[in-house]
Amino acid sequence: MPPEAPDQPSEAPDQPSPRTIPYRFERTADAATLQAEHGGLDAGEDSGVEVSVAGRVMLVRPQGRLAFATMRDASGAIQLFATKAATEDFEGFTRLSLGDWVGARGRVVKTRRGELSVQVQHWELLAEARRSFGDKWKGVTDVETRFRQREVDLWANEHTRDVLLLRSRMVSSIRRRLEGLGFVEVETPVLHSIPGGAQARPFTTHHNALDMGLYLRIAPELYLKRLVVGGFDKVFEIGRVFRNEGISPRHNPEFTMLEAYWAYADYTDLLVLVEQLVSELAGELLGRTTITYQGRELDLAPPWRRATMAELVSEAVGAAVDVHTPAAELARRLEGLGVEPHASWGSGKLLLELYEKAAETDLWGPVFVTDFPAEVSPLARRHRRDPALAERFEAIVAGRELANAFSELVDPDDQRARFEAQAAERAAGDDEAMVVDEDYLRALDYGLPPTAGLGVGLDRLAMLLADVANIREVIAFPTLRPER
């Protein structure tokens, strides 16, 4: 007896042969187009128009010699209407599983019950769903599953798709608006030889060929300002930045920043740009500038309130304080709020800590918090009326920072002194402090004209416009602890 072929599968006679998955499928219409073009058909009417559609099966309802399936594609949903008399492999159609991808050809009709449908003549299985999405497609509610298996979340929860589409449209609109104002989009390195451009703990990596340590960028700021030195009047970059810090509803280790730099402008010009940009985005994407965020109304129409940090802290603590208040008094007030001040903190750092502890989260806004202490603004130009302050603002909306901007520091000597002060803090144990960037200082020696710089957290802006409270909702694949 000849030996049995080892690779020959045994096939039960009552099992259907596996379907051959095609290499491509010619689709001529999507669900949204069919709804727009044929939604006006009367019940029972046949359009006579033949189309090919493709998508994922969300529901199958066999009814004797008829079968109905809801098919969803990226644009929406359409019903597939199959009959034993006219549909090829009708029995196979009735055995489709929830989640299977199919392509179907047939005429556009409206059933007697008034449901716009494609009356299926021919269909093909395009991909088999080997894992179940759930019995009744009522949505995935487990948070861990939603964020870890976003591909499941997108099909099971239409709101997830809507949020990510809104984010995409938002970024596209920002690009168009900035380009319309004369800004040029550029790309700068993600791998930096030293961490710079912001105060944050970086991620480190290693380049084997050069045998050198590198850092994932925490901000593109210093490279973008070098382009202004090189003659670009208006530049912007939209890209990922990385900060080796905690995870919270407002923080993800990698997130998307818009940074823009505008020669011959100052921070007052950026105040106007920010409030116009955000309000116009709300008008375009949501159809209104007065929105509801987490159940509370928020009016984004300009002008937004302007208030100095000192004014806001004074309101919060019930006494007049500013950057010139003795450090001992500011430290005492901070201790009263349960924060133990560090011995190295000056009045500027203490005022910032008081603001963040007592005032920031209560600012529903929108409000521009202006005139930060120079001590905590190492890249911002000193205020023209008070050198203890910097010409800097943060835009606070719904209790969180949305944008940070300032008149850029253009004096190479002052910049070196501030870098060295930051380096001393780093040497003393502050791993978020900056180091001295000699390449950037050399660029400043060639001359940086008066310039305004802006950073906007696009994830947080998307959260605001989509009315979601967790940053992971607006990031397609947020950072998560690995599965065990």
C-alpha positions as CSV (number, residue, x, y, z in Angstrom):
1,M,0.0,0.0,0.0
2,P,1.5,3.4,-1.0
3,P,2.3,5.7,2.0
4,E,-0.3,8.4,2.7
5,A,0.8,11.8,1.4
6,P,1.8,13.7,4.5
7,D,0.6,17.1,3.3
8,Q,-2.7,16.0,1.8
9,P,-5.5,17.3,4.0
10,S,-8.5,15.1,4.7
11,E,-11.7,16.8,3.7
12,A,-15.1,15.8,5.2
13,P,-17.5,15.2,2.3
14,D,-20.2,17.4,3.8
15,Q,-17.9,20.4,4.3
16,P,-18.1,23.1,1.6
17,S,-14.9,23.8,-0.3
18,P,-12.9,26.8,0.9
19,R,-13.5,29.9,-1.2
20,T,-10.8,31.4,-3.3
21,I,-10.1,34.9,-2.2
22,P,-9.7,37.2,-5.2
23,Y,-6.7,39.4,-5.6
24,R,-8.8,42.5,-6.3
25,F,-12.4,43.6,-6.5
26,E,-13.7,46.3,-8.8
27,R,-15.9,48.6,-6.7
28,T,-18.0,51.2,-8.5
29,A,-19.9,52.9,-5.6
30,D,-19.9,53.3,-1.9
31,A,-22.8,53.3,0.6
32,A,-22.9,57.1,1.0
33,T,-23.0,57.7,-2.7
34,L,-25.8,55.2,-3.2
35,Q,-27.8,56.8,-0.3
36,A,-27.3,60.3,-1.9
37,E,-28.1,59.3,-5.5
38,H,-30.9,56.8,-5.0
39,G,-32.4,57.6,-1.6
40,G,-35.4,59.1,-3.3
41,L,-36.6,55.9,-4.8
42,D,-40.1,54.8,-3.9
43,A,-40.7,51.7,-1.9
44,G,-40.5,48.7,-4.3
45,E,-38.9,50.7,-7.1
46,D,-36.0,49.4,-9.2
47,S,-33.5,52.0,-10.3
48,G,-32.2,49.8,-13.2
49,V,-28.6,50.9,-12.2
50,E,-26.1,48.1,-11.6
51,V,-23.3,48.7,-9.1
52,S,-20.5,46.9,-7.4
53,V,-20.1,47.5,-3.6
54,A,-17.8,46.1,-1.0
55,G,-17.5,46.1,2.8
56,R,-17.9,44.2,6.0
57,V,-21.1,42.3,6.8
58,M,-22.6,43.6,10.0
59,L,-25.8,41.6,10.1
60,V,-27.3,38.7,8.2
61,R,-31.0,37.8,8.3
62,P,-32.0,34.7,6.2
63,Q,-35.8,34.6,5.6
64,G,-36.5,31.4,3.7
65,R,-36.0,32.2,0.0
66,L,-34.8,35.7,0.8
67,A,-31.8,37.0,2.8
68,F,-30.8,40.4,3.9
69,A,-27.4,41.6,5.1
70,T,-26.3,45.0,6.3
71,M,-22.9,45.9,4.8
72,R,-20.8,48.7,6.1
73,D,-18.0,50.4,4.3
74,A,-15.9,53.5,5.2
75,S,-18.7,55.8,4.1
76,G,-21.7,54.2,5.8
77,A,-24.0,51.3,5.5
78,I,-26.2,49.8,2.7
79,Q,-28.4,46.7,2.7
80,L,-27.7,43.7,0.5
81,F,-30.9,41.9,-0.7
82,A,-30.4,38.3,-1.9
83,T,-32.9,35.9,-3.4
84,K,-32.7,32.2,-4.0
85,A,-34.0,32.7,-7.6
86,A,-31.5,35.4,-8.7
87,T,-28.4,35.3,-6.4
88,E,-25.5,33.1,-7.2
89,D,-24.7,30.7,-4.4
90,F,-27.6,31.9,-2.3
91,E,-27.0,29.3,0.4
92,G,-23.4,30.5,0.8
93,F,-24.7,34.0,1.2
94,T,-27.0,32.9,4.0
95,R,-24.0,31.3,5.8
96,L,-21.9,34.5,5.9
97,S,-20.6,35.3,9.3
98,L,-20.7,38.7,11.1
99,G,-17.5,40.5,10.2
100,D,-16.9,38.8,6.8
101,W,-15.8,41.1,4.0
102,V,-17.8,40.7,0.8
103,G,-18.1,42.3,-2.6
104,A,-21.4,42.3,-4.4
105,R,-22.8,43.3,-7.7
106,G,-26.4,44.0,-8.6
107,R,-29.1,46.7,-9.2
108,V,-29.9,49.4,-6.8
109,V,-33.5,48.9,-5.5
110,K,-35.7,50.0,-2.7
111,T,-37.5,47.1,-1.0
112,R,-41.2,47.1,-0.3
113,R,-40.4,48.1,3.2
114,G,-38.5,51.1,2.0
115,E,-34.9,50.0,2.6
116,L,-32.4,51.1,-0.1
117,S,-30.6,48.0,-1.1
118,V,-28.3,46.3,-3.7
119,Q,-30.2,43.3,-5.1
120,V,-27.4,40.8,-5.2
121,Q,-26.8,38.9,-8.4
122,H,-23.1,38.0,-7.8
123,W,-21.1,38.1,-4.6
124,E,-17.6,37.2,-3.5
125,L,-16.0,36.6,-0.1
126,L,-13.1,39.0,0.2
127,A,-11.9,38.1,3.7
128,E,-13.1,35.7,6.4
129,A,-13.6,37.0,9.9
130,R,-12.1,34.2,12.0
131,R,-12.6,36.0,15.2
132,S,-16.0,37.1,16.5
133,F,-16.9,40.7,16.9
134,G,-19.8,39.9,19.1
135,D,-23.2,38.3,18.6
136,K,-25.4,41.4,18.2
137,W,-23.0,44.2,17.2
138,K,-24.1,46.4,20.0
139,G,-20.6,47.8,20.3
140,V,-17.4,46.9,22.2
141,T,-17.6,48.4,25.7
142,D,-14.5,47.0,27.3
143,V,-12.0,49.8,27.5
144,E,-9.0,47.6,27.3
145,T,-10.3,45.9,24.1
146,R,-11.3,49.2,22.5
147,F,-7.9,50.8,22.7
148,R,-5.7,47.6,22.3
149,Q,-7.7,46.3,19.4
150,R,-8.7,49.5,17.6
151,E,-9.5,47.5,14.4
152,V,-12.4,45.9,16.4
153,D,-13.4,49.1,18.0
154,L,-13.7,50.9,14.7
155,W,-16.2,48.4,13.3
156,A,-18.2,47.9,16.5
157,N,-18.4,51.6,17.6
158,E,-19.3,54.0,14.9
159,H,-18.4,56.9,17.3
160,T,-14.8,55.9,17.2
161,R,-14.6,56.2,13.4
162,D,-16.4,59.6,13.6
163,V,-13.8,60.9,16.2
164,L,-10.8,59.8,14.1
165,L,-12.4,61.2,10.9
166,L,-12.9,64.5,12.7
167,R,-9.3,64.5,13.8
168,S,-8.2,63.9,10.2
169,R,-10.3,66.7,8.9
170,M,-9.1,69.0,11.6
171,V,-5.4,68.4,10.7
172,S,-6.1,68.9,7.0
173,S,-8.0,72.2,7.7
174,I,-5.1,73.5,9.9
175,R,-2.7,72.8,7.0
176,R,-4.9,74.7,4.5
177,R,-5.4,77.6,6.8
178,L,-1.7,78.1,7.7
179,E,-0.7,77.7,4.0
180,G,-3.3,80.3,3.2
181,L,-1.5,82.7,5.6
182,G,1.8,82.1,3.8
183,F,3.3,79.5,6.2
184,V,5.5,76.8,4.6
185,E,5.3,73.2,6.0
186,V,8.7,71.7,6.8
187,E,10.1,68.5,8.4
188,T,12.8,68.5,11.0
189,P,14.7,65.6,12.6
190,V,13.0,63.2,15.0
191,L,16.4,61.9,16.2
192,H,18.3,64.6,18.2
193,S,21.8,64.4,19.5
194,I,20.8,66.3,22.6
195,P,17.3,66.9,24.1
196,G,16.0,70.4,23.5
197,G,13.2,72.7,22.7
198,A,11.1,72.0,25.8
199,Q,11.5,70.9,29.4
200,A,10.7,67.2,29.5
201,R,12.3,63.8,30.1
202,P,13.3,62.3,26.7
203,F,13.3,58.8,25.3
204,T,16.8,57.6,24.5
205,T,18.1,55.3,21.7
206,H,21.4,54.3,20.1
207,H,22.7,54.6,16.5
208,N,24.9,51.6,15.8
209,A,26.8,52.8,12.8
210,L,27.8,56.1,14.5
211,D,28.0,54.5,17.9
212,M,26.2,57.4,19.5
213,G,23.3,58.0,21.8
214,L,20.3,59.8,20.4
215,Y,17.1,61.2,21.8
216,L,13.6,61.1,20.3
217,R,12.6,64.7,19.9
218,I,10.6,66.3,22.7
219,A,10.0,69.4,20.4
220,P,11.0,70.6,16.9
221,E,11.4,74.2,18.1
222,L,15.1,74.8,17.9
223,Y,15.4,73.3,14.3
224,L,12.4,75.4,13.2
225,K,13.9,78.6,14.5
226,R,17.2,77.7,12.7
227,L,15.1,77.7,9.5
228,V,13.9,81.2,10.3
229,V,17.6,82.2,10.7
230,G,18.0,80.7,7.2
231,G,15.5,83.0,5.7
232,F,12.0,81.3,6.0
233,D,9.6,84.0,7.3
234,K,6.8,81.6,8.2
235,V,7.3,77.9,8.9
236,F,5.3,75.2,10.5
237,E,5.6,71.5,11.3
238,I,2.9,68.9,12.3
239,G,4.5,65.9,13.7
240,R,5.0,63.4,16.5
241,V,7.0,64.3,19.6
242,F,8.0,62.0,22.4
243,R,8.1,62.6,26.2
244,N,9.1,59.9,28.6
245,E,6.5,60.8,31.2
246,G,3.4,59.5,32.8
247,I,0.2,58.4,31.0
248,S,-3.1,60.1,32.0
249,P,-6.4,61.1,30.3
250,R,-4.5,64.1,29.0
251,H,-1.1,62.6,28.3
252,N,0.3,60.0,26.0
253,P,4.1,59.4,25.6
254,E,3.9,60.2,21.9
255,F,1.6,62.9,20.7
256,T,1.1,65.3,17.8
257,M,2.2,68.9,17.9
258,L,1.8,71.8,15.6
259,E,4.7,74.2,15.9
260,A,4.7,77.5,13.9
261,Y,7.2,80.3,13.7
262,W,6.5,83.8,12.3
263,A,9.3,86.3,11.6
264,Y,8.7,89.9,12.4
265,A,5.8,89.1,14.7
266,D,5.4,88.9,18.5
267,Y,3.3,86.9,21.0
268,T,0.3,89.4,20.6
269,D,0.1,88.4,16.9
270,L,-0.2,84.7,17.9
271,L,-3.0,85.5,20.4
272,V,-5.1,86.6,17.5
273,L,-4.0,83.6,15.3
274,V,-4.9,81.0,17.9
275,E,-8.4,82.3,18.7
276,Q,-9.2,82.7,15.0
277,L,-7.8,79.2,14.1
278,V,-9.7,77.4,16.9
279,S,-13.0,79.2,16.4
280,E,-12.8,78.8,12.6
281,L,-12.1,75.1,13.0
282,A,-15.1,74.7,15.3
283,G,-17.3,76.6,12.7
284,E,-16.1,74.4,9.8
285,L,-16.1,71.0,11.5
286,L,-19.0,71.4,13.9
287,G,-21.0,74.2,12.3
288,R,-20.9,76.4,15.3
289,T,-18.5,78.2,17.7
290,T,-20.5,77.7,20.8
291,I,-19.9,74.0,21.7
292,T,-20.7,71.7,24.6
293,Y,-17.7,70.0,26.1
294,Q,-18.4,67.3,28.7
295,G,-21.9,68.7,29.4
296,R,-20.8,72.3,29.8
297,E,-21.1,75.1,27.3
298,L,-17.9,76.7,25.8
299,D,-17.9,79.8,23.6
300,L,-14.9,79.7,21.3
301,A,-15.8,82.9,19.4
302,P,-13.1,85.6,19.6
303,P,-12.1,87.6,21.4
304,W,-10.9,85.3,24.3
305,R,-10.2,86.7,27.7
306,R,-6.7,87.9,28.4
307,A,-5.3,87.6,32.0
308,T,-1.8,87.6,33.4
309,M,-0.6,84.7,35.5
310,A,-0.2,87.1,38.4
311,E,-3.8,88.2,38.1
312,L,-5.2,84.7,38.0
313,V,-3.1,83.5,41.0
314,S,-4.1,86.6,42.9
315,E,-7.8,85.8,42.2
316,A,-7.3,82.1,43.3
317,V,-5.4,82.8,46.6
318,G,-7.4,86.0,47.5
319,A,-4.3,88.2,47.8
320,A,-2.2,90.3,45.4
321,V,0.9,88.3,44.4
322,D,3.3,88.4,41.4
323,V,6.8,87.5,40.4
324,H,8.2,90.2,42.7
325,T,6.5,88.8,45.8
326,P,9.1,87.5,48.2
327,A,9.9,83.8,47.6
328,A,9.2,83.0,51.3
329,E,5.6,84.3,51.1
330,L,5.0,82.4,47.8
331,A,6.5,79.2,49.3
332,R,4.3,79.6,52.4
333,R,1.2,79.8,50.3
334,L,2.3,76.8,48.2
335,E,2.8,74.8,51.4
336,G,-0.7,75.7,52.4
337,L,-1.9,74.0,49.2
338,G,-0.1,70.8,50.1
339,V,3.0,71.3,47.9
340,E,6.5,71.2,49.4
341,P,8.6,73.8,47.5
342,H,12.1,72.9,46.4
343,A,14.9,74.9,47.9
344,S,16.2,76.0,44.5
345,W,12.8,77.5,43.3
346,G,12.8,81.2,42.9
347,S,9.7,83.5,42.9
348,G,9.0,82.7,39.3
349,K,8.9,78.9,39.7
350,L,6.9,79.3,42.9
351,L,4.4,81.6,41.1
352,L,4.0,79.0,38.3
353,E,3.4,76.2,40.9
354,L,0.8,78.3,42.6
355,Y,-0.9,78.9,39.3
356,E,-0.9,75.2,38.3
357,K,-2.1,74.1,41.8
358,A,-4.7,76.9,42.5
359,A,-5.9,78.4,39.3
360,E,-5.3,76.5,36.1
361,T,-7.8,73.6,36.4
362,D,-10.6,76.0,37.3
363,L,-10.2,78.1,34.1
364,W,-13.0,77.0,31.8
365,G,-12.1,79.7,29.4
366,P,-11.2,80.1,26.8
367,V,-8.6,82.4,28.3
368,F,-5.0,83.4,27.4
369,V,-2.8,83.3,30.4
370,T,-0.1,85.8,29.7
371,D,3.2,87.1,31.0
372,F,4.9,84.0,32.6
373,P,7.9,84.3,34.8
374,A,11.2,84.4,32.8
375,E,12.6,81.8,35.2
376,V,10.3,79.1,33.8
377,S,10.5,80.3,30.2
378,P,14.0,79.5,29.0
379,L,13.3,80.1,25.3
380,A,11.1,83.1,25.5
381,R,12.1,86.8,25.2
382,R,12.0,88.9,28.4
383,H,9.0,91.2,28.7
384,R,9.6,94.6,27.3
385,R,8.2,96.2,30.5
386,D,9.5,93.8,33.1
387,P,12.6,91.6,32.6
388,A,11.4,89.3,35.4
389,L,8.6,88.2,33.1
390,A,8.6,86.6,29.6
391,E,6.4,87.5,26.7
392,R,4.7,84.2,26.8
393,F,1.1,82.9,26.9
394,E,-0.8,79.6,27.3
395,A,-4.3,79.2,25.8
396,I,-6.4,77.4,28.4
397,V,-9.6,75.8,27.3
398,A,-11.8,73.6,29.5
399,G,-9.2,73.6,32.2
400,R,-6.3,72.4,30.1
401,E,-3.4,73.9,28.2
402,L,-4.2,73.9,24.4
403,A,-1.4,76.1,23.1
404,N,1.9,77.7,24.3
405,A,3.5,80.6,22.6
406,F,6.0,83.4,23.1
407,S,8.0,86.1,21.6
408,E,11.2,84.2,20.8
409,L,14.4,84.9,22.6
410,V,16.7,86.3,20.0
411,D,19.8,87.4,22.1
412,P,22.5,84.8,21.9
413,D,24.1,85.9,25.2
414,D,20.9,85.8,27.1
415,Q,20.0,82.4,25.5
416,R,23.4,81.0,26.5
417,A,22.9,82.2,30.1
418,R,19.5,80.6,30.2
419,F,20.8,77.3,28.8
420,E,23.6,77.3,31.4
421,A,21.1,77.9,34.2
422,Q,19.0,75.0,32.8
423,A,22.1,72.8,32.6
424,A,22.9,73.6,36.2
425,E,19.4,72.5,37.2
426,R,19.8,69.3,35.2
427,A,23.1,68.6,37.0
428,A,21.4,69.1,40.3
429,G,18.9,66.3,39.5
430,D,16.2,67.9,37.3
431,D,16.0,65.4,34.4
432,E,13.5,67.6,32.6
433,A,15.8,70.6,32.4
434,M,17.5,71.5,29.1
435,V,21.2,71.3,28.2
436,V,23.4,73.8,26.3
437,D,22.7,73.5,22.6
438,E,25.9,74.9,20.9
439,D,24.5,74.3,17.4
440,Y,21.5,76.5,18.2
441,L,23.6,79.2,19.8
442,R,25.8,79.2,16.7
443,A,22.7,79.8,14.6
444,L,21.6,82.7,16.8
445,D,25.0,84.3,16.2
446,Y,24.0,84.6,12.6
447,G,21.0,86.6,13.7
448,L,17.4,85.6,14.5
449,P,15.0,88.5,13.6
450,P,12.1,89.3,16.0
451,T,10.0,86.1,15.8
452,A,6.9,84.6,17.4
453,G,6.6,80.9,18.1
454,L,3.6,78.7,18.8
455,G,3.0,75.1,19.9
456,V,-0.5,73.5,19.8
457,G,-1.3,70.1,21.1
458,L,-3.4,68.6,18.3
459,D,-4.6,65.7,20.3
460,R,-6.0,68.0,22.9
461,L,-7.6,70.2,20.3
462,A,-9.2,67.0,18.8
463,M,-10.5,66.0,22.2
464,L,-12.1,69.4,22.5
465,L,-13.8,69.4,19.2
466,A,-14.9,65.7,19.5
467,D,-16.1,66.2,23.1
468,V,-14.1,63.3,24.6
469,A,-12.4,63.3,27.9
470,N,-9.6,60.9,27.3
471,I,-6.7,61.5,24.9
472,R,-6.7,57.8,23.9
473,E,-10.0,58.4,22.2
474,V,-8.4,60.6,19.6
475,I,-5.2,58.6,19.0
476,A,-5.7,55.6,16.7
477,F,-3.2,53.4,18.7
478,P,-2.4,54.9,22.1
479,T,0.5,53.7,24.2
480,L,-0.5,50.7,26.4
481,R,1.2,48.3,28.7
482,P,1.9,45.0,26.8
483,E,-0.5,42.2,27.3
484,R,0.7,39.5,29.6
